Structures are given as C-alpha cells and as structure tokens.
C-alpha cells in the first residue's frame, strides 16, 4: 500500500468520526434536526468503516504469521476490549437511570461511547479477517463460496438496521440474521489449518481457542447489553449488528476449533514424524546432488535415520569390492550411538548371522523382540540393550551394496510404516551412495588422465625434437602411441668422425609400464653409444644391463644403426626387431640380421645369436626403420598392412624426399585401417642417402 493511500484510509475516518461527534453534540445542545443530516451521518460511518476494513485487510496481507501466534494476538486484544467494555458497562449502569437513557446525546457520554464503540468495531473487522484466513486455509471446493454467502448475508443484515427502513422490514431482517448465523455454523467446520500444526502448536491452539470462545461470547453479550448496544449504535446501527454477528462467528468458530484441535492432538506426533520424514528425504535429495565426499554422505545418512524412524542407534554397512573366502565382506561406513564391537555382536554372530539372512533374501528384516527372537537370541543376557531392530538392504542393479540398520530400546518399536519409510529412505540412500562413488571414480579417472597427460608430455621430451639433417643424408621421423603413452622409442646420437647413430626400439606391451622401460632404454643408449664402436657391441652390453631390471615376461626389440654420412655406409645390428626396409634403384629387400630381443637370454647366448650387417649406400637409396605397429595395422576385415605394401609404397616414392616418403607411408597405413584408432604404437624413421654430388 502506498503512503498516500494509507494516509487517506486513516484521515477520512478520523475526520468523519470527529464530524459525527460534533454533529451529535450540536444536535443535543440545540435539539434541532438538520434536514437529512441523519442520512449523511450513516453514509459517513459506512464509508469510514469500509476504509478501515480495507486498511486492516491490507496490513494483514503484509505479514506472515503462525496461526497459534495469530490466535494469541487476537486473544490479547479481545480480552482487553472485553475488559474495558465490561468496566464501562458496569460504571454506566450504576448511575442515574435518566442519565443512562440520555447517554447517547450527552457530550461526555457520547465521547465515551465513541471511545468504546470504534475499537469494538475495528476488532470486529479484525475478527472477520482472521476467521476468513482460517476458513480459506488450504481451501477446498465450496469454501470460498460458503464464506462469500456469509459476507453477503452479513452486509444485508447490517443494512437492515438502517433507521430509514420501515418497521415492516424487521421480520425480513430477522430472517437474514438467522441465515447468517446458519452460514456461521457451516463455515466453522472449515478447520483445515489444525492438521498442519505440531503437537506444541496444537496445545497452544487448544488453550487459545478455549479462551477466545469465552472472550467472544462475552463480547457478543456485551454488544447486546444496554451499554454495549448503545455505545455501538451511537456510532452506527449497522456497526452494532456487524460486531454482534462477527463476535458470534468468533465464539462458534473458536468453540469448533477447540473441539477439533482436541481430537487432532493424538495425531500430532504422527504428523511431526511425517514432517521429519519429508524433511529428511528432502535433505537426502540435496545430498545426492551436492555432497560429493563419501564419508560426509554416510554420516548424514545414519544421522537422518535416527530422525526418520525415531531410532536410538543406527549404522550403515557397505559391501567391500573384494570378497573374502567366507563370502561377502562388509565395512562399517558410519555409525551412531553404537560401537564397532557391538555392531559385530549384533549382525555377525549367532547361528544365522543377520548379514547372511539379508544377503540371501535381499529383503528387509525386522526383529520385534531381540532377546527372545531365535535370530538374535545370542544377544540375550549381553550388555547390548537392544529391544527391537530393523535392517534394510541397499540394492543397486539387483546387487547388494550395503545394509542400513536401526534399533530401539523398546520391544515392537518398529511397525510397517517404519519399514516402508526406511525402505524408501534406503532407496534414496542407494542412489546417493552410487552417485558419490561415480563422482569419486570420475574424479579419480580425471586425476589419472591428467597424470597420464603429464607423462605423455614428459615422454615426448625424451624423443628428439627434430631429426638431424646432413647435406648427403636426410632423416624424417614419426612417433604415435596407441594410448596416451607407449613403449616405442627412437633416438639419434652424434658419434663424431662423420657418424650419427640411430636406434629404434619397441618394448613388449603398451601403456605406462612400457613407457618406463622406454625411458630406461634411452638412458642406456645414450650412455653406451659413445663407448661402443659397433652396433653389435652396444646391443650386447645393453642386454647385460637390462637383464637385471626387466620383468620375467618383458623384453625389448631394438635395431641400432650407425650412419657414415661421408662414406655412405650403414652398420646395423638387430635384437629381435622388425627387418629394415632397404630400397635402391636396383632392388628392394628386408634386411634381417639375426638377433634375440633384449632381456630374453643371458649374455653368452645373446652375443652368439646377434649379427651385424653393413649396407653401402648409393644415390637415392632409402632405409626405413619402424616398429610392428606399422606392419601389423589391421583393417576392418582383420588384414594386416604387411611388408609387401610397405615395400611397394617406399619403392613408389623413392625419388621423393625423406619427409614425403614418411608422410605418404603413414597416410597409406591409416587409410588401410580406415582412420580408426590403432591397436599398437607406431614409430617410423626414414633415412635417404642423397649422395655427396646431389648435396652440393
């Protein structure tokens, strides 16, 4: 409400009351009727109290109050006005009878009538508005209609008392009043607000309703006695009837509220329990979406269980992922008011442990009398004072993931309603636990992914950033792991004296373990390449170093070549690796010097089985070093790329640069696989001898 409107709602009634009071005093003093003054007076009073009605209605709409508190405030105001009215009535009746008959026209008594009548009229308005809110609380069909009928009858009954109406209208007025009282009784049955009260609020409502019944009854009597009636009629005859009917409404509604609340009192505990259940389920729903920490979640679950079923103890057991020889194993995820030793005594001991019963049936279990039940008779005489117990399994995708237990200290403490509520609660708990697990696993996977990405970046740093280039010799290299990290390896080393070393290796397996071995091979190669004069010598010494560190089933295939980029020769040795592709103007061949993989056998056998080989290069010759991820790449039908296709591509592109040969070869391999993810790491190094003449 705007400030201007509020001022108007207050100012107009104030001025009207003042004007009517002056008019009454003037009329008494002069004893002269002022034309139609009586009608103007009644119109002003009706307008004034209508504005006060709108003001009070708007003020109530700005406040949200509890119903018992609202009844308490109504009681205080009503009791105060009843006391003032009763006192004024007593004082007025003790004077001169002639004075009583003249009270409405005497200045001082007229002021007293205004002082009592206006507050009573405003209180009648407050009573009507309060009862309206109660009647229409959680309204059903017909509630507003019945109340509207009462309002119409109330208005008609009030207007029937206007002085301008004839005496013959009195019978109709009485009939309207009777019908209004009938609708008062009808509306008084609308007590929906009582159901929503807690036990404490119901007790307060019983007290307030009983006292309000007395107050409204007293006000109704006072509004019809000699002083009260004349005090209200001094202001307005319709106001007196309005107050009387609303006080009757207040008395009847308060009496009905007292009786209804009294009968609803035994259900208060059940209602509070339902409220607690709804609140707990709401909180659990919040936990499902907001609480990611597993321990916080299970602690909240057991604490809520105590509230949901009014238990004394509760605990939650979660099934271990790894089963033991004796069957399913459980961990105590959270517990309230009970120790781990007591839990084990309750659920894990006895001829038929409760856990086994729940695992077998996957249904709830309820024990009404723990000491005397055959399933828990082992607890009889123990220090564990548990009288009744209920256990509900947590089922996810038809698999038991946990058990929720609750106990009470009284026999038959759990009924079917408790079981139903706890089962519903357990279903939500299952969802919450599964979500928490999924989130934890997702975070763990993300953490591992980030660590793997770091490992990938570190592994890439172990490889050459760019292959070396010489006027007579071109190199091009590519490394692609099938996973984030892999076991393929290639490297170059400057050996001095116009020589450069090249190593290409493949650790058996894929992933992180292969990547660790690859890093180890790099260190060995870098340290031995400067000490060993031939590829065979390096492989022999590398095998001796790796025999003590490789796992039994692990091995490394490798090829090592030393290029003389002035003389155009290649010395190479192979340890179980793919053959080297050699393509010249006159031939295409796979060079396969004998050799076992590193880590497969001891030094003597390895040395005897390892051979060296020398290739003398001519202008345009191409050597291709690779891992088996190239030749074993399969298409959708399962056909391998193979050596034949490899030789064909290298032969067809022999006259191109080393970079072009490598790019073409990789594109052909990927086209063969349909550009799908490949099953093994792929490493490719192309070396092309352009010759001293072309290099000038």
N, C-alpha and C positions, 0 to 999 in steps of 0.2 A: 504494500500500500504506500502511495506517495505521501509525503509530508503534508501537502496541501489538502489532500482528501481527508487525512486523519484530522487535520485542524477543523475542516468543515463538519465532520462527523461529531466532533466534540463541541464546537462552538454553537452550532444551531440548536441542539438540545439544551445547552446551558442557557442560551438566551430565551428559548421557549419556556423553560421551567421558570425563569425569572419573570418573564412577561405574564405567565399564567398566575404566578403567585401574586404579583402586583394587581392583576385583574381581580382575583378573588378578594384581596384585601379592600380594594376600591369598591367593589360591589357590596361588601359587607358594611363599609363605612357610609356609603351613600344610599344603599338599599335601592339602587336604580338599575334596571335591566338595560344593558347596552345592545339593543337590537338583536342581531344574530351572533352576538359575542359568544354564546354558549357553543354554537356550532364551530366557530373559528377555534375556540379553546380545544374542543375534542380533536379537530383536524391537526392542530399543532402538537398535541400529545401523541397522536398516532404517528405523525412524521418523526417526532423526536425519538420515540422508542424503536421505530423502524431503523433509523440511523444508528442508534446504539446497538441494535441487533447486528447490523452489517459490520460495525466496528468490532464487536466482540467475536463475531464469526471469523473475520479476517485475522484478528490477533491470535485466535486459536490455531488457524492454519499455518502460522509461522513457527509453531512449536511442536516438537515431537516428544511426547511424554509416555511413560509407562502407565498402564491402566490403573494398577493399585495406587500409584502416586497421584493420579488424576482424581481418583475417588477420595483419597486422603485430603487433597486440597479442597474439593467440593464439600467434604465434611466439615472442615475447619470454618469455611466461610458460612455455610448453612447454620452451624451451631452458634456462631457469633451473632448472625442476624436473628435467629430464633430467640436467643437470649435478650437481645435489645428489644425485639418486638414484644416478647412476654413481659419485660420490665415496663415498657411504655404502656402496655395494655393494663397492667396492674395499677400503675400510677393514675391512669385516666379513669379507671373505674372507682377510685377512692375519693373522687371529688364530688362536687355538686352535680346532681343529675341534669339540672338545667344547663350546666356548663358542658356536660357530655353531649347533649343534644345540639349544642351550638359550636362544637369543636371544629367543624369544617369551615366555619366562617370567621372565626376569631384569628387574628393575626398570628399570635404566638402559637396557638394550637395548630393553625394552618401550616406554620413553619415546621412544627414537629411532625405533622402528617407527611410533608414533603421529605423531611429527613429520614423517615422510616420507609415511606412508600417507594421512593425512587430506588434505594438499594434492593428492596424486595423485588421490584420489577426487573432490575438488572440481573439479580440472582436467578429469577425465573427463566430469563433468557439463557444464562449460563447452564442451567439445569437442562433445558431443552437441547442445547448444542451438545452437551456431554452425552446425554442419552442417545442423541442421533448418531454420534460416533460409535457408541457401543452397539446399538441396534444394527448398524450398517457394517460392523466389523466382519470381514470375510463374508460379505453379503452373498446370499443365495437368491434365486429367482423369487420374486414376490416381496422381498424385504423392503426395497425402496418404495414399491407400490403401497404396501401397508402403512409405511411411515408417512408417505405423501397424503394418504387418505386422512390420517390423523391430523396433519397440518391443515388440510382444508377444513375439516370439522372444527378444529381449534379456532381458525380465523372466523368461521361463521358463528360459532358460539360467542366469541368476543364481540362481534359486530351486533349480535342480537341484544346486547345490553345497552346499546346506544340510547340516550334519552329521547331521540327523535322518533323512535319506533313506538307503535301503539301497544296498548295493553294486551290486545288480542294476539299479539305475536309471541306472548310469553310461553304458550304451550309448545309452539314450534321451537322456541329457544331451548326449552327443557328437553325436547326430543333430541335436538342437536347435541346438547351436552351429554345426554345419555349415550348416544352413539360414539361420541368422542372418548368417553370412559371405556366403552367396549373395545375400541381400537387401541386404547392404552393397554388393556389386558392382552390383546393379540400381540402387540409389539413387545411386550415384556417377556415373551417367550424366546426372543432372539438374544441368546446368551452365548454366542459362538466364541467370544473372547475368553471365556473361562477355561476352555480346553488348552489354550496355549500357555497358561500360567504355570510357573514352577510351584513346588509344594509350599515354599516360603511365601510366594506371592498369593497363593490361594488362601493361606491362613490370614494374611493381611486383608485380603478381599472379603473374607467372612466377617472379620471384625468391622471393617469399614461399612459393609452392606447393612449389617445389623444396626449400627449407629445411624447410618443415613436413613434407614427406614423410620427410626424414631424421630429424627430431625425433620424429615419431610412430612411425616404425619403431624407433628407439632405445628409446622409452618402452614399446612393445609387448614388445620383447626384455627390457628391464629388469623389466617387470611379471611375466615368466615365469621370470626367473633366481632363484637361490636366495635372495638378499636381498629383491629386489623382491616376489617372490611371498609370502614370509613376512611382509614388512612390511605388505602389504595384507591378508593372511589373518589377521594378528594382530588387525586391527580387525574384519574380516568376510570370510568366504569369498565370499559373493556380490559384495562390493565388488571383490575381486580380479578376478573374471570380468567384471564390469561395466566396469572400467577396461581390461582387456585387449581386449574386443570394440570398445570405443569408440576405443581407440588404433589398432586395426586399421582401423576405419572411417575415422579421420582420415588414416592413411597412404594407404589406397586412394583416398579422395576427393581428397587433395592431389595424388597422382600423376596422377589423371584431370584435375584442374584444370590442372596444369602442361602436359599434352599439349594439352588443349582450348584453353587460352589461347595456346599457341604457334601453333596452327593458325589462331586467330582474329586474330592480330596483323596480318597483311596487310590485314584488313578494317577495322582501327581508323580509318584515315584516312577511309574511305568513311563509316563511322558518324559520325565527328565532323563530316563535311561535311553529312550528313543532319540532324544536330542543329543545325548552323548554319543550314541552310535553314529548318527548323521554327521556330527562334528568330527568324529574320529575318521570316518570314511572320507570326509572332505579333506581332512589333513593328510590322509594317506594318498589321496589323489594328487595333492600338491607334492607329496614326497616323490611320487612316481616321476614327475616331470622336473623337479627342482633339486632333489637330493641325489648327488652322484656318489658320495662317499658311502661305501657298503656298510661300514660299522655304524655310522650315524643313522643309516636307514634301519638296520635291525634293532638298534637300541630304541628308536622311536616306535617300532612295531610292537615290541614287548611292553613298552610303557603304555601304548594305546590299548593293548589287550586288557590290561588291568581295568581301564576305564570302560571298555566296551561291554564286558560281562561282569564287572564288579568283582574280579578275582583278587585273591591275596598274593598269589605268586604267578609268574609266567616266565616261560623261556622258549627260545627258538633254536632248533637244531637244523643244521644244514648238512646235506649229504656230501661226503668227500668225493672228489672226482676219481680218485684211485680206490678201488675196492680191496679189501683185505681177504685173507684166505677164509675167514669165518663168515663172510658175506658183506653186506653193505655197512659202511662205517659213517659215523656222523660226528660233526664238530658242534660244540655249543657256541652258537654265534652271539647270543645275547641272553641275559637272564635278569630277572627282577625278584628280589627278596628270597633267593634260594641259591645255595652253593652248588658247585660242580659235583661234589661228592654226593650231595643229596639227590641231585638230578640222576646220577648214575644208579643210585639205590632205587629210585622210583621207576625208571624206564628200562634199565639194563639188567636188573637182577630178576630172580624168580624163575619158576619152571617154564613159563611162557612170557618172555620179556615183552613189554608193551611195544617196543620198537618193531619186533618181529611181527606182531599182530597187525600193526599199521602197514608195514611193508607188504605183507601178504594180501591184505584186504584193500588197501588204498582208500579206506573209508574212515569216517570219524569214529572215535572210541570215547564212550562216556562211562565213568565209574561212579556210581551214586554213593556207595559206602565203601571207601577204600580199605579200612581194616578188615572188613568181613567179606570182601569180594575175592573169589578164587584167583583172579588175575593179579591181585595186589595183596594177597594175604601175607606175603613175605614182609610187608611193612607193619604188620600188627605187632605191637609192643616196641617198635623202634622209636627213636627220638623225633622222627619226622611227623609232625602233627598235620597231616593232610587228611581231610574227611571226604572230599569229592574231587574228581578230576575229569577234564575233557581234553582230548588230543585230536587235532585236525591235521591231516596230511596236506602238504603243498604239492599239487600236481601240475606239471608243465609238459605238454605234448605227451600225455599219458605216462610220464616218468615222474617218480617221486624225487623231489629235490630237497624236501625238508619236512619238519613236523613242528607245529605250533601247539604248545601245552599251556593249560591254565588250571589252577587249583583253588579250592576254597577250604576254609576251616570248619564248614558245617556240612552234614550229610545232605544229599539230594540238593546240592547248591546250584546245579545246572539243570535247566529244563530244555525242552525242544526249541523254544525261542532263542535261548542262548546258543544252542548248537547251530541254528540257522544263521544267526547273526555272525557267529565266529567263522562259519563256513564261507559266508560272503566276504568277511574280512580277510580270511585266508586266501581267497581267490585274488583279491587286490594285492595282498602281500606277495603272492607268487609273481604277479606282473611287475611289482616294484623291484623285487629281487632280480628277476630276469633282466629288467631294464638296466638295473645297476651293474649287473655282470656284463651285459652287452656294451655298456658305456665304458666300463673299465677295460674290457678287451679291445674296444675300439681305440681308446687312448693308448693302450699298450702297443697295439699294432702301429698306431701313428708314431709313437716314440721309436719303435724299432725301424720303421720306414725312414724316419729322419736320420737315425744312426747309420742305416744302410746307405742312404744318400751321401752321408759324410764319408763312409768307407769307399763309395764309388769315386767320389772326388779325390780321395787320397790315393786310390789305386791308379786313377788316370795320371796322377802326378808321378807315379813310378815308371810310366811309359815315356818314351821320347816325345817331346813336344812337336818336333819336326824331324823327319829322317834327314841324314846328311846328304849333301849333293856334291858331286865332283865333275870336272869337265868331261871325263871319259865314262863316268858311271852315274846312272840315275837310280834313285830309290823312291818308292811310294809304299805307304803302309796304312792299314786299317785294322781297328780292334773293336769288336762289338760283342759284349757279353749277352747271353740269353736271359740272365737275371740282372739285378742291379750291379752285382759284382761277379767276377768269374775267375777261372783258373788259367786262361790263355795268357801268353806272355811273349813279348818280342822286345828286343833292345839292340842298340848299336854301341860300339865302343871304338874309340880311335886308338889303334895299336902302334902308331908311328911307323916310320920306314915305308910310307905309301900304302899302308894296310889299314883296313877297317873290319871289325868283327861284327857279325850278325847272329843273333840267337833267336829262335822261335820255339816256344815250348807249350805244352798242354798238360796241366795237372789233371789226373783222373778225378772225375766228379765236377760239380758245379757249386756255385754259391760261395758262402763265407769261408768255409774250410779250404776250398780250392784257392781262394784269393790269398789266404795266409801263406800257403805253400808257394804261391806265385811270388809273393814278396820275398820269401826266403831264397828262392832261386835267383832272383835279381841280385841279392847281396852276394851270393856265391859266384855268380857270373862276373860281376864287377870286380870282385877280389881276385879271381883266378885268371881272368882273361889277360892280365898284364904279366902273369907268371908263366903261363903255359904257351909253348911255341906252336903247338898243333891242336887242331880241334879234338882229336882223339885223346890227347893228354888231358885236356880240360874236362872232357866227359868222364874220364876215369877218376880224376880227383874229385869232381862234383859228386859222383856216385858214392865215393868213400865218405864224403861229408854228410850226405843225406841219409845214408843207411841207418844212422843212429837217431834220426829225428822223425822220419816218416812213419806213419802208422802201418800196420802189417798189410792191409789191403790197398794202401795208397802207393802210387808210382807216378813218375813224370816222364812223358815222352818229350824229346827235345832234338833239335838239329842245330848244329853250330857250324858257321861258315866264316872263313877269313878271305876277304877280297883284297887282291893286289891291284889297285886301280891304275897302276902304271904298266905292269906286265900283262894285265888282263887274265889273271888266273884266280881260281876259286878252290880253296881247300875246304873240305867239309867232312863232318862225321855225324852219324845219326844214332840216337838212342831210342829205338822203338817208335820213331816219329813217322809222319806221312812222307812219302818219297818226294824229292824235289823235282819240280817240272822244269825241264830244260828244252828250249825251243831255239833252233838256229835256222839258217837258210836251207840246210840240207836234211835236218832230222828233228824229230820231236820224241822225247823219251822221258821216262820216270827214273830218276837216279835213286837207287836203293842200297846204299852201303849197309852192311849188316850192323846190328846193334840192338841191345836189350834196353828196356826202359830203366830210368834211374830209380833205384830203390828196390828193384826186384831180386837182385842177387848180390853176392859179395864181390870183392874187388878182383880176384883172380879170374873167375868165370866171366865177369863183365869185361875185363881187359881183353881176354882172348876172343870174345864174341864181337867186339867193336872194331870196325874197319874204318879206314879213312879213304877219301876219294879226292881226285883233283880234276877240275874242269878247266880247259883252256878256251877262253872266250874269243870270238871273232866279232866283227862289227855287226850290231843289230841283234846279238844273242840276248835271250831273256831267260832269267831264272825266277821261278815262283816258289816262295816258301809259304806254307799255310798250315792250318790245323784241320782236324777231321770234321769240324763244323761246316766246312765248305763242301767237301765231297759227300758227306752223309746227310746233307739237307734234303728233306723229302717233300714231295708234293702231296696233294690230297689223296692220290691213289697209293701212296707209300713208296714211290720210286725214288731212289737216291739220285742226286745230281751226278756223282761219279767222276772217274778220272777221264773218261772219253770226252765228255762235254767240256771238262776243264782244259784238256789239251786243244780241243777244237777252237775254243774262244781265244786262248793265248796265241795259237797259230794264226788265226784270222786278224789279230790286232798287233802282230809282232812289229810291224813298221811304225806303230804309234808310240807315243811317249809312255814312260812307266806309269804315270798318273792316269793316263787314258786307259791303259790296259787294266789297271786295278779297278777303275770305276766301271768299265764295261763288264768285267768279270763279276763284280758284286751285284750289278743290276741283273745279270743273267741268273745268278743264284736266287735272288729274291723273286724274280719273275717265275722261276721254276717252282718255288714254294707258294706262289700265289700271294706274295707280300704279306704272309701271315707271320706270327711270331715263330722264331726258330727254336729248335729244341736244344741246341748246343752253342757254346761260344764260337765265334768266327773271327779268326785272325788271318790277315793276308798281307804279305810283303812281296813286292815285285821289284826285281833288280834288272836293269837293262844296261848292257855294255854298248856305248855308242862309239867307242874307239878313239884313239888319240887323233886320228885325221879329222873326224867329224867334230871333235871338241874344239878345234882351232877356229 
